[in-house]
Amino acid sequence: MFNEFFAVTTTSVYRVFYDKGKHVASATKIASNGKSEVPVGHDLKGGYMIAICDQLIAYCPEGSGRTSPTSTFERKIEMVNTTFWGGRTSKIIALFETEAEACSCLSGNKNLEPCDPRWRAETKEVLTKIGDNHPGFEICHWGSMDLMAPAMARYQQATKSL
């Protein structure tokens, strides 16, 4: 199971980790380009799962466990009431397997854009390794919340002119 990756946002690098023993996912800021008001060391609060959308969102899956203990709970972030959403990051630039790659991306490049095409392969590789059934991470595939949506929009725009 893939339990750690690094997310580069417009202002920061986050270590995203799933603790199998505690059944809790977390996202901790490990670096900043100086443009963020959130300090290094800050954890996203307000949830025990991390949704990978156009940004990272900590959240609690919504369910009816108290009223109907046999029912299932909703994991899809787009279906969870925003009341159960916690902290979130700025827009994601790319996802990486290593801290070194993520920090290099943030500090060594200009004109970063959401779902930057320069790191699309790395981002897709991380998403593939996480998969759609991870116990601590939920990949959003819904509309404009989908991390890959900006890349798909750029692709569609480019192919229109052909």
N, C-alpha and C positions, 0 to 999 in steps of 0.2 A: 504494500500500500504506500502511495506517495504522500508523505506527511509534512513536507516542508518545501516552500518556494519563496521567492522574493518578488515583490511587486514594486515597480517604479511608477510613481505618480508624478503629476506636474510639479510637485515641490519636494518629494521625499522618496525614501526607500523603506519598505516595510518587510519584516520577516513574518511570514504567515506560517503557522505551525499547528498541527493537530496532535494533541496529547492523547494517545490511545488509552492510557491508564485512567485518565480523568474524563475521557469522552468530551473534551472541550477543545475548540479551535480558538486561536488568538492571532492578532495582528499587532505587532509592535514596531513602532518607528525606530529605525536604526541609523538613518542618515537624513540630512536635509540640505537643500541648496541655499538655505538662508531666507527663502521667501515664505516660509510657513510660520504661522503663529503657534502651531502645536509643537511642543518640545520633543527632542529625541528622547526615547525611552517611554513615550506615551503608548498605552495599549488602547485599542478600540474597545469601548465599554458598551454594555447593554445587550449582550448576547453570548451564546456559547457555540454558535455556528458562524462561519464567514461566507457570505455570498460574494461571488466573483461576478461583478456586473461591469458597467463602464467605470465603476469605482468599487472599492471593497466596502462591504456593509456588514457589521456585526448584527446578529439578530437571533431571536428565539423562535423556533418553529411554532406555529400556531396550532392549537388542537383543542379538543373538548375533553381532555383527560379527566377533569373534575366531574363533569356532568355525564360523561359516557366513557368510562375507562377502557372499554373495548374498541373504541374508535381509533383511527389513525390520526396522525398529525400532519399538517401541511408544511413541507420543506421548501417549496418553490417560493422564492422571495417575492415574486410578483403577485402571488396569491396570499401572502401573509400581510395582515393589517399593519400599517405603518406604525401603529402603537407599539408593536413588538420589534421595531427596528431600533438599533442602537447607533453607535458611532460609525462614521463613514469617512472615507478619504476623499481627496480630490480625484480627478479623472486618472485612470490608469494609462500609462504610456506603453508598458510592456511587462511581461512576466518572465522570470529567469529561474533556473535551477540553482544558481550559485550567487552568493552575496557579492563576490568580486565582479561578476558580469553586471549585476544590478547597479552597484555603485559606480562602475565605469560608465554605464549608460547615462546616469543622472549627472555626473560631474564632467564628463568629457564631450558632451554634445549640446548643440544649440538648436533652437526651433523644434523642440519636442512637441509632438501632437498626440492626442488620444489614439490609442491603438496604432502607434507609429509603425508604418510599413517597413522601416529598417529592421525591426525586431519581430516581425509577424511570425516568422518560422519558429523562433524561440517561444513566443507566446502560445502558439498552437501546440507546440510540443508539451509545454507544461499543462495546458488544458486537457490534452489527450491523456497524459499520465495521471491526472486527477480523476478523470472520468465522471460519468453522470450519477454514480452511486456511492460517492464518498460519504462516510459518516459525519465528517466535520465541515466539509466544503460543499457549497452548492453553486454550480455554474449556471448563470442565468442565460437563457436563450430567447428571451422575450423582447421583441421590439427594440426600442432605443436603449433599453437597459443592457442589452447584449453587448459584451465587451467588443466583439468582432463587428458590430454594426457599422462603426465609422469606416472600417477597412472595406466592408462590403459596399458601402455607399460610394467610396472612392473608386472601387473597381467597376461598379455599375456605371458611374459617370464617365470613366475612361473608356469603357467599351461602347458607350452610346455614340461617341465621336468616330468610331471605326467604320 
